[in-house]
């Protein structure tokens, strides 16, 4: 679920992550089952021109991101696939 609100000319995106895996990037990158969905996510970001790397303007703060991992299961509770999403970390 995603909630977007605007204040002081800044847009804030808030993600509520339910049932995500407690897995670090360092752990996920070691496992092939997570490497494929991570690569798919990066390809989608590039294909959709979601964002681009650029030089940070003086005085600006960088936006940090994190990986969120989730196992998708069928109605029997068996793992159907693994998903990885690159999301912006929340700030106040």
C-alpha positions in Angstrom: 0.0 0.0 0.0 1.3 3.5 -0.8 0.3 6.8 0.6 1.4 10.1 -1.0 1.0 13.5 0.6 2.4 16.9 0.0 3.7 19.5 2.5 6.0 22.5 2.2 6.4 21.9 -1.6 7.9 18.5 -0.9 6.3 15.2 -2.0 6.5 12.4 0.6 5.9 8.8 -0.4 5.1 6.5 2.4 5.2 2.7 1.9 3.6 0.3 4.4 5.5 -3.0 4.0 3.7 -6.0 5.2 5.1 -9.5 5.1 8.5 -8.4 3.8 11.5 -10.7 4.4 14.0 -9.7 7.1 16.9 -10.0 4.7 19.9 -7.7 4.2 21.3 -6.8 0.8 24.5 -8.6 1.7 22.6 -11.8 2.4 20.3 -11.5 -0.7 23.1 -10.9 -3.2 24.7 -14.3 -2.2 21.5 -16.2 -3.1 20.6 -16.9 -6.8 16.8 -16.9 -5.9 17.1 -13.2 -4.9 19.6 -12.2 -7.6 17.1 -12.7 -10.5 14.4 -10.5 -9.0 16.9 -7.8 -8.1 18.2 -7.8 -11.7 14.6 -7.7 -13.0 13.9 -4.6 -10.8 17.0 -2.8 -12.1 16.1 -3.6 -15.7 12.5 -2.2 -15.1 13.9 1.0 -13.5 16.2 1.5 -16.6 13.5 0.6 -19.1 10.9 2.9 -17.5 13.4 5.8 -17.0 12.2 5.9 -13.4 15.2 7.9 -12.3 18.8 8.7 -13.3 22.0 9.2 -11.5 23.2 12.8 -11.5 25.6 15.1 -9.6 24.2 16.3 -6.3 23.6 20.0 -6.2 25.5 21.9 -3.5 23.7 21.8 -0.2 21.3 19.0 -1.3 20.9 15.8 0.6 21.0 12.5 -1.3 18.0 10.2 -1.4 18.8 6.8 0.0 17.2 3.6 -1.1 16.8 0.1 0.3 15.9 -3.3 -1.1 12.7 -4.9 0.1 12.3 -8.7 -0.4 9.2 -10.7 -0.4 8.2 -14.3 -1.1 5.0 -14.6 -3.2 2.9 -17.6 -2.3 0.0 -19.4 -3.9 -3.3 -20.4 -2.1 -1.6 -23.5 -0.8 1.1 -21.5 0.9 3.8 -22.7 -1.6 6.4 -20.2 -2.8 5.5 -19.1 -6.4 8.2 -16.5 -6.9 10.6 -14.1 -5.2 10.2 -10.3 -5.5 12.7 -7.6 -4.9 11.8 -3.9 -4.9 14.1 -0.9 -4.6 12.3 1.7 -2.5 13.2 5.1 -1.2 13.9 5.2 2.6 11.5 7.4 4.5 12.6 10.6 6.1 11.1 13.2 8.4 
